[in-house]
Amino acid sequence: MKNNVVELKSLSQINFPTDLMTFQEIESKYKIKYATLYKYTKLLKQIPVYTKGGLRVSEKDIIMWLSDGYQPSKKD
């Protein structure tokens, strides 16, 4: 018989990046609007988002995303 038990990891077992920043911190440091960050993290899923203590992104991921040539659309 097959065992169908799923082992869940606790938050302490998950490896989160050490450079997590809130959307507000990214907005003030990189001048990227909250709505733009939300769009590219949650809707388009181009930037990984972490929900540890609210919505947070890795600063390294933001720098990589910007270096890949992010161009704001007219709606941003």
Backbone as ProteinMPNN parsed JSONL, in Angstrom:
{"seq_chain_A": "MKNNVVELKSLSQINFPTDLMTFQEIESKYKIKYATLYKYTKLLKQIPVYTKGGLRVSEKDIIMWLSDGYQPSKKD", "coords_chain_A": {"N_chain_A": [[0.85, -1.18, 0.0], [0.485, 2.238, -0.738], [1.999, 5.075, 0.777], [0.423, 8.018, 1.574], [1.092, 10.314, 2.948], [1.915, 13.653, 3.518], [4.743, 15.556, 4.196], [5.024, 18.49, 5.927], [6.939, 21.457, 5.99], [8.087, 23.503, 8.622], [8.085, 27.093, 9.185], [10.592, 27.735, 10.162], [12.225, 25.864, 8.987], [12.372, 26.505, 6.325], [14.351, 28.017, 3.886], [14.777, 31.285, 3.734], [15.662, 34.145, 1.773], [18.3, 36.342, 2.891], [18.212, 39.017, 2.397], [15.686, 40.245, 2.379], [13.216, 42.667, 1.613], [10.653, 45.051, 2.312], [7.824, 46.087, 0.301], [7.517, 48.826, 0.53], [10.077, 49.662, 1.316], [11.553, 48.985, -0.974], [10.271, 50.654, -2.765], [11.016, 53.225, -1.831], [13.842, 53.113, -1.999], [14.484, 52.294, -4.648], [12.745, 53.67, -6.231], [10.424, 52.525, -7.337], [7.091, 52.006, -7.98], [4.559, 50.87, -5.679], [2.36, 49.565, -6.831], [3.441, 48.704, -9.241], [5.402, 46.881, -8.381], [3.693, 45.006, -7.19], [2.275, 44.111, -9.419], [4.314, 42.867, -10.985], [5.176, 40.903, -9.237], [2.98, 39.419, -8.108], [0.942, 39.197, -10.126], [2.144, 38.906, -12.76], [4.228, 37.296, -12.079], [7.067, 37.567, -12.315], [8.967, 38.323, -10.522], [10.108, 36.749, -7.66], [8.121, 36.466, -4.718], [7.848, 36.802, -1.203], [6.026, 35.911, 1.675], [6.618, 36.308, 4.302], [5.962, 37.918, 7.08], [4.384, 39.871, 5.781], [4.232, 41.243, 2.41], [7.193, 40.687, 0.746], [10.279, 41.117, -1.005], [13.3, 39.845, -2.446], [16.236, 41.749, -2.377], [18.285, 41.205, -4.128], [16.922, 39.891, -6.204], [15.413, 42.028, -7.183], [17.429, 43.734, -8.126], [18.516, 42.119, -10.157], [16.255, 41.93, -11.822], [15.938, 44.612, -12.565], [18.363, 44.966, -13.939], [17.942, 43.325, -16.084], [16.571, 44.868, -17.797], [14.141, 46.259, -17.184], [11.382, 48.052, -18.237], [9.217, 50.6, -17.588], [5.721, 50.425, -18.125], [3.177, 52.369, -19.854], [0.983, 52.433, -18.214], [1.973, 52.192, -15.656]], "CA_chain_A": [[0.0, 0.0, 0.0], [1.257, 3.461, -0.892], [1.841, 6.042, 1.856], [0.016, 9.31, 1.021], [1.309, 11.347, 3.948], [2.757, 14.748, 3.055], [5.458, 16.204, 5.286], [5.076, 19.939, 5.779], [8.045, 22.094, 6.679], [7.723, 24.69, 9.386], [8.749, 28.293, 8.686], [11.993, 27.74, 10.568], [12.959, 24.944, 8.128], [12.435, 27.06, 4.982], [15.465, 28.942, 3.727], [14.411, 32.555, 3.151], [16.828, 35.008, 1.514], [18.624, 37.221, 4.017], [18.097, 40.416, 1.986], [14.285, 40.564, 2.111], [12.804, 44.055, 1.837], [9.233, 45.282, 2.083], [7.524, 46.851, -0.903], [7.752, 50.239, 0.834], [11.523, 49.879, 1.294], [11.951, 48.954, -2.391], [9.715, 51.861, -3.38], [11.803, 54.398, -1.46], [15.23, 52.967, -2.413], [14.635, 52.145, -6.097], [11.734, 54.518, -6.88], [9.487, 51.672, -8.068], [5.802, 52.13, -7.313], [3.994, 49.685, -5.034], [1.49, 48.887, -7.803], [4.318, 48.048, -10.215], [5.941, 45.695, -7.706], [2.609, 44.031, -7.028], [1.983, 43.554, -10.742], [5.378, 41.979, -11.438], [5.36, 39.785, -8.303], [1.779, 38.6, -7.898], [0.159, 38.958, -11.332], [2.982, 38.399, -13.85], [5.137, 36.322, -11.447], [8.428, 37.723, -12.822], [9.834, 38.499, -9.36], [9.621, 35.923, -6.545], [7.636, 37.219, -3.564], [7.795, 36.029, 0.042], [4.982, 36.463, 2.532], [7.083, 36.263, 5.688], [5.765, 39.244, 7.673], [3.876, 40.765, 4.744], [4.836, 41.029, 1.102], [8.61, 41.055, 0.712], [11.055, 40.611, -2.131], [14.743, 39.842, -2.239], [16.878, 42.876, -3.054], [19.05, 40.622, -5.23], [15.978, 39.653, -7.295], [15.061, 43.34, -7.738], [18.587, 44.203, -8.891], [18.561, 41.3, -11.371], [15.11, 42.324, -12.638], [16.263, 45.918, -13.134], [19.465, 44.82, -14.89], [17.413, 42.646, -17.272], [16.006, 45.874, -18.687], [12.768, 46.637, -16.879], [10.907, 49.301, -18.82], [7.854, 50.814, -17.103], [4.693, 50.624, -19.149], [2.472, 53.647, -19.736], [0.0, 52.31, -17.141], [2.654, 52.278, -14.351]], "C_chain_A": [[0.894, 1.241, 0.0], [0.961, 4.434, 0.251], [1.559, 7.424, 1.259], [0.194, 10.457, 2.008], [2.278, 12.384, 3.394], [3.422, 15.383, 4.271], [5.55, 17.692, 5.012], [6.247, 20.488, 6.578], [7.528, 23.295, 7.455], [8.492, 25.881, 8.822], [10.228, 28.327, 9.048], [12.844, 26.825, 9.692], [13.114, 25.468, 6.704], [13.555, 28.084, 4.923], [15.002, 30.195, 2.994], [15.678, 33.335, 2.837], [17.053, 35.956, 2.688], [18.445, 38.696, 3.675], [16.655, 40.824, 1.659], [13.975, 42.009, 2.488], [11.306, 44.161, 1.585], [9.049, 46.067, 0.792], [7.797, 48.336, -0.671], [9.243, 50.567, 0.801], [12.051, 49.898, -0.148], [11.482, 50.224, -3.089], [10.577, 53.081, -3.066], [13.246, 54.302, -1.974], [15.4, 52.984, -3.939], [13.611, 52.946, -6.907], [10.824, 53.708, -7.81], [8.172, 51.692, -7.304], [5.323, 50.786, -6.769], [3.176, 48.876, -6.039], [2.313, 48.136, -8.848], [4.922, 46.781, -9.618], [4.885, 44.614, -7.569], [2.328, 43.338, -8.359], [3.033, 42.528, -11.16], [5.64, 40.81, -10.483], [4.15, 38.863, -8.283], [1.036, 38.265, -9.192], [0.985, 38.33, -12.453], [4.008, 37.367, -13.386], [6.551, 36.361, -12.047], [9.439, 37.888, -11.695], [9.281, 37.615, -8.246], [9.23, 36.804, -5.357], [7.535, 36.273, -2.374], [6.78, 36.695, 0.953], [5.348, 36.369, 4.005], [6.976, 37.671, 6.281], [5.247, 40.269, 6.688], [4.566, 40.475, 3.422], [6.261, 41.56, 1.093], [9.255, 40.439, -0.519], [12.532, 40.673, -1.772], [15.351, 41.01, -3.018], [17.695, 42.377, -4.248], [18.146, 40.374, -6.44], [15.566, 40.965, -7.97], [16.198, 43.863, -8.606], [18.711, 43.427, -10.201], [17.447, 41.693, -12.338], [15.374, 43.671, -13.305], [17.373, 45.809, -14.186], [19.032, 44.094, -16.163], [16.685, 43.606, -18.203], [14.55, 46.199, -18.435], [12.462, 47.995, -17.491], [9.483, 49.517, -18.344], [6.883, 51.018, -18.261], [3.992, 51.948, -18.903], [1.475, 53.62, -18.574], [0.638, 52.423, -15.767], [2.69, 53.693, -13.975]], "O_chain_A": [[1.931, 1.273, 0.663], [-0.193, 4.598, 0.646], [2.384, 7.944, 0.508], [-0.495, 11.471, 1.904], [3.334, 12.037, 2.865], [2.756, 15.711, 5.253], [6.089, 18.11, 3.988], [6.516, 20.047, 7.696], [6.64, 24.012, 6.994], [9.446, 25.7, 8.065], [11.032, 28.895, 8.308], [14.064, 26.984, 9.649], [13.914, 24.926, 5.941], [13.686, 28.923, 5.815], [14.848, 30.179, 1.773], [16.671, 33.207, 3.553], [16.112, 36.326, 3.391], [18.517, 39.545, 4.563], [16.426, 41.648, 0.773], [14.406, 42.507, 3.528], [10.758, 43.448, 0.744], [9.999, 46.64, 0.259], [8.259, 49.028, -1.577], [9.633, 51.629, 0.314], [12.893, 50.726, -0.495], [12.204, 50.799, -3.903], [10.841, 53.891, -3.955], [13.821, 55.323, -2.351], [16.328, 53.601, -4.462], [13.619, 52.899, -8.137], [10.497, 54.141, -8.915], [8.149, 51.422, -6.103], [5.629, 49.724, -7.311], [3.284, 47.651, -6.093], [1.922, 47.055, -9.289], [4.951, 45.734, -10.265], [5.158, 43.437, -7.806], [2.163, 42.119, -8.409], [2.69, 41.445, -11.633], [6.263, 39.826, -10.879], [4.293, 37.648, -8.427], [0.545, 37.145, -9.337], [0.571, 37.328, -13.036], [4.587, 36.65, -14.202], [7.162, 35.314, -12.262], [10.628, 37.626, -11.88], [8.1, 37.718, -7.915], [9.924, 37.768, -5.034], [7.184, 35.102, -2.518], [6.69, 37.922, 0.992], [4.465, 36.352, 4.863], [7.821, 38.522, 6.005], [5.639, 41.435, 6.756], [5.389, 39.564, 3.329], [6.505, 42.729, 1.393], [8.837, 39.388, -1.006], [12.952, 41.448, -0.913], [15.016, 41.229, -4.183], [17.782, 43.061, -5.268], [18.553, 40.619, -7.576], [15.391, 41.008, -9.188], [15.961, 44.378, -9.699], [18.982, 44.019, -11.245], [17.676, 41.78, -13.544], [15.067, 43.849, -14.484], [17.322, 46.489, -15.211], [19.675, 44.229, -17.204], [16.231, 43.209, -19.277], [13.792, 46.396, -19.385], [13.193, 48.964, -17.285], [8.608, 48.708, -18.656], [7.192, 51.694, -19.243], [4.189, 52.578, -17.864], [1.156, 54.667, -18.01], [-0.057, 52.717, -14.795], [3.211, 54.037, -12.914]]}, "name": "protein", "num_of_chains": 1, "seq": "MKNNVVELKSLSQINFPTDLMTFQEIESKYKIKYATLYKYTKLLKQIPVYTKGGLRVSEKDIIMWLSDGYQPSKKD"}
